Amino acid sequence: MEDGVMNNIVDTTLANKAWMQIVEHWEGKGMQLLSFLYQQLMSTKIKEEEDLTTGFNLIKSTVSKIKTLGESISNFLLAQIIMNVLPLSYAIISTVIQTSMQQAAITSNAICKAALQEEEHQQKGGGITAMFVQSLKGKSMTKRSARNNPKGKKRT
């Protein structure tokens, strides 16, 4: 036990009172740490030149510390945080995921997987984003159908 805490309870005569003072002291420290961890989690940004895996591990470590303090973060919120920390060049991932997936399907693992695939695609020097190409499969019209039906309306 730290000296500061010990000084607070030296004069107490009841165990219950001493225990309450200890709890108050540590809860205050715990809340400060929790606040710091939330700020760290929300302000983290992965830079363009940084490795995504390292950034994701830092986020997971911070979330683990928050859970240790008795708080939890939903998987959907964690997914949103991860999308927010991605470098600007990965903005298309957020857009595609948010427009093509149902909210229940947006998970932190799905975001990490998509971002890592995009990182690999960028390292290989690919042009259009791999995920964007994947999402367009099966949704495009042929030239002939586009010419005959330019607005994509159903014919009756």
Secondary structure, 3 states (H helix, E strand, C coil): CCHHHHHHHCCCCCHHHHHHHHHHHHHHHHHHHHHHHHHHHHHCCCCCCCCHHHHHHHHHHHHHHHHHCCCCCCHHHHHHHHHHHCCHHHHHHHHHHHHHCCHHHCCHHHHHHHHHHHHHHHHCCCCCCHHHHHHHCCCCCCHHHHHHCCCCCCCC
